[in-house]
Amino acid sequence: QVQLVESGGGLVQPGGSLRLSCAASGSIFNVNGMGWYRRAPGKQRDLVATITKGGSTNYADSVKGRFTISRDNAKNTVYLQMNSLKPEDTAIYYCNAVETLIRQGYPMYNNYWGQGTQVTVSS
C-alpha cells in the first residue's frame, strides 16, 4: 500500500502562484510514475501533469508554460508549482502514484490517490 498526503492548496488571486506538495509513504519501492490530476466543479477528473522516477514529464495543454512538476526521490515527494493561475484552474487537485509490479512476467499497475486539496482562483 502507498499513502499520499497533499498540501499547499488555498485561495489565490488570478495571476498568482501556489505550490502543491505530495508526500508518499508505505510500499513506495515500486512506485515509478507520480502526478497531479484535478476535478473542476461538475467535470470529470483530468490529468494535469505527470513525472517518472527518471524525471520525464508530461503536461496537459492547458497548463503548459504555467505549471511545473518536479520530484524529490530522496524525500518521496512530488511538487506542482503553479504560476499565472486562472479562474479556470479552480479545482480539487489530487496526487497520484502508480505502482508497477511484475506478476508471472507481466506488469501489473496499481493506482493510488491522495485525499485531494482545494485550489480556488478568484478575485
C-alpha positions as CSV (number, residue, x, y, z in Angstrom):
1,Q,0.0,0.0,0.0
2,V,1.1,3.5,-0.8
3,Q,-0.2,6.5,1.2
4,L,-0.2,10.0,-0.3
5,V,-0.6,13.2,1.6
6,E,-1.1,16.5,-0.2
7,S,-0.7,20.0,1.0
8,G,-0.4,23.6,-0.3
9,G,-3.9,24.3,-1.7
10,G,-5.8,27.5,-1.0
11,L,-7.3,30.7,-2.3
12,V,-5.2,32.8,-4.7
13,Q,-6.0,35.8,-7.0
14,P,-5.8,35.4,-10.8
15,G,-2.2,35.7,-11.9
16,G,-0.9,34.4,-8.6
17,S,1.1,31.3,-7.7
18,L,0.7,28.2,-5.5
19,R,2.9,25.2,-4.8
20,L,1.4,21.9,-4.1
21,S,3.3,19.1,-2.4
22,C,2.5,15.4,-2.2
23,A,4.4,13.1,0.2
24,A,4.4,9.4,-0.4
25,S,4.9,6.7,2.2
26,G,4.4,3.0,2.6
27,S,5.4,0.5,-0.1
28,I,7.0,3.1,-2.4
29,F,9.8,0.9,-3.8
30,N,7.9,0.0,-6.9
31,V,6.4,3.5,-7.5
32,N,7.6,4.9,-10.8
33,G,5.1,7.4,-12.1
34,M,3.6,10.2,-10.0
35,G,1.5,13.1,-11.0
36,W,-1.3,15.5,-10.4
37,Y,-4.9,15.4,-11.6
38,R,-7.8,17.8,-11.0
39,R,-11.5,17.8,-10.8
40,A,-13.3,21.1,-11.5
41,P,-16.9,21.5,-10.3
42,G,-19.3,19.5,-12.5
43,K,-16.5,18.0,-14.5
44,Q,-14.5,14.7,-14.6
45,R,-11.1,14.3,-13.2
46,D,-8.4,15.3,-15.7
47,L,-4.7,14.9,-15.9
48,V,-2.6,18.0,-15.0
49,A,1.0,16.7,-15.1
50,T,3.0,13.5,-14.5
51,I,6.6,12.7,-13.9
52,T,8.6,9.5,-13.9
53,K,11.2,8.5,-11.4
54,G,13.8,9.4,-14.0
55,G,12.3,12.9,-14.4
56,S,10.4,12.6,-17.7
57,T,7.4,14.9,-17.6
58,N,4.1,15.3,-19.3
59,Y,1.6,18.2,-19.1
60,A,-1.9,18.9,-20.1
61,D,-2.0,21.5,-22.9
62,S,-4.0,23.9,-20.7
63,V,-1.2,24.2,-18.1
64,K,1.9,24.1,-20.3
65,G,4.2,27.0,-19.7
66,R,2.5,27.9,-16.4
67,F,2.8,24.7,-14.2
68,T,5.9,22.8,-13.4
69,I,6.0,19.3,-11.9
70,S,9.1,18.2,-10.0
71,R,10.1,15.3,-7.8
72,D,12.5,14.7,-4.9
73,N,13.1,11.0,-4.9
74,A,15.1,11.2,-1.7
75,K,12.1,12.7,0.1
76,N,9.5,10.6,-1.9
77,T,7.7,13.9,-2.7
78,V,6.3,15.4,-5.8
79,Y,5.6,19.1,-6.3
80,L,3.4,21.1,-8.6
81,Q,4.5,24.8,-9.0
82,M,1.5,26.7,-10.4
83,N,2.1,30.2,-11.8
84,S,-0.1,32.6,-13.7
85,L,-3.2,31.0,-12.2
86,K,-6.5,31.5,-13.9
87,P,-10.1,31.1,-12.5
88,E,-10.5,28.0,-14.7
89,D,-7.7,26.3,-12.7
90,T,-10.1,26.2,-9.8
91,A,-10.5,22.5,-8.8
92,I,-9.7,19.9,-6.3
93,Y,-6.2,18.7,-7.1
94,Y,-5.3,15.0,-6.5
95,C,-1.9,13.4,-6.2
96,N,-1.5,10.1,-8.0
97,A,1.1,7.4,-7.7
98,V,1.5,4.4,-10.0
99,E,3.0,1.2,-8.6
100,T,4.3,-1.3,-11.1
101,L,4.6,-4.9,-10.1
102,I,5.6,-7.9,-12.2
103,R,3.4,-10.9,-11.9
104,Q,4.2,-14.1,-13.9
105,G,6.3,-11.9,-16.2
106,Y,3.7,-9.3,-16.9
107,P,3.4,-5.8,-15.5
108,M,0.5,-5.0,-13.1
109,Y,-0.3,-1.4,-12.3
110,N,-1.8,-0.2,-9.0
111,N,-3.1,3.4,-8.8
112,Y,-3.1,5.3,-5.5
113,W,-4.7,8.6,-4.8
114,G,-4.4,11.3,-2.2
115,Q,-7.4,12.9,-0.5
116,G,-7.3,16.0,-2.6
117,T,-6.6,19.6,-1.9
118,Q,-8.7,22.6,-3.0
119,V,-7.3,25.3,-5.2
120,T,-9.5,28.3,-5.7
121,V,-8.5,31.1,-8.1
122,S,-10.7,34.1,-7.6
123,S,-10.5,37.9,-7.1
